[in-house]
Amino acid sequence: MLNASTVRSVTIAATIAAVFGTFAVLAWIVFPVWQEHHAVTSLLDAVEHHDLATIDEQSEILRRMHRGESAVAALKGAMRNRDSSVRKDATAALAKFGPDARAAAPAMVEAMDDTDAGVRRAATQAIERLGTEALFALMDGLRSDDPQIRELAAELLGDLGPAAAMAIPALLDAMQDDTQGVRQQATTAMSEIGERAVPSLEDALGSDDARVRLAAAAALAEIGPSARRAVPALTAALDDTDDDVVAAAAHALAEIGRDAESSLDTLRERLGDTTNSAAVWIAIAIWKLDADSDTAVPALATALRDDSAATRRLAARFLGTIGPLARSATDPLTNALDDDDEDVASAAADALKLIVRE
């Protein structure tokens, strides 16, 4: 039987254990909160004083705690600082948190047009590290009043590849942008999204806007064999009233390859019914799809006399690609050695070496 002294000792021991247990629980709860608060405060102070080592250290602490988002609101505020170095460091710090910085995506898009080049670079890197979390902010960027932001938004959407499929309608609108750079980046983005963009690009070949039809055909050419379902629409586009669209459609068919062989009859019909700029691409497509040098070589030789240096240069280069089977173009290529454009003359010389080699 326990005496009073023993009972008292046990009670005291139990009380002490309970107290220490309570302190342990409180420490387990409070210390991470304190550590997080300290890391955020230190990070902001480092941003203010351009202390890159501390920025790296405190960002890493927060990242390992999976608490990067706790610094986002404060860093967004620092992105509006008058000092460009503070804006740059705040944006660079956000980049370190990757997807955890998703709430700052709109501010990052806005920072892509900062007056300071360092801030713009940091914003671009931060958005790239957000990955698909940046998707909605970049789609908003496509609607910006600033053409530079629209262009950068389209470029970064392209970097996301197939994961940016949700942005296809917005990119189709951007393909009609008044700014050429935006149109080009939107077209490239569609091609980088790849096969998932093909149905929309196929529809875009029927647009009333020739710029959209041209961009759609160009994107399909970049996608290549995976765009095989668009062959009928591209074949129909060979009858387009705009020769640039015809050329782009022929190029796309050539890049799709074997699955586009059904377009050969239409390609041959159109060959003599277009300008040289389109005829060059039609001839290239015929050669790539059917290795028909008898049809392709005369058209390419004729294009060597076109007013456009770009057309003459392309014709000369592809005659070299055909090689010895383009021997009938030797005389036109020899004449092209005296072309006023040095690149055309050089391409002709290279082609002749490939055609007449023993």
Helices and strands as residue ranges (DSSP letters): H 4-48, H 52-64, G 68-71, H 72-78, H 84-96, G 98-104, H 105-111, H 117-130, G 131-134, H 135-141, H 147-160, G 161-167, H 168-174, H 180-193, G 194-197, H 198-204, H 210-223, G 224-230, H 231-237, H 243-256, G 257-263, H 264-271, H 276-290, H 293-303, H 309-322, G 323-329, H 330-336, H 342-355
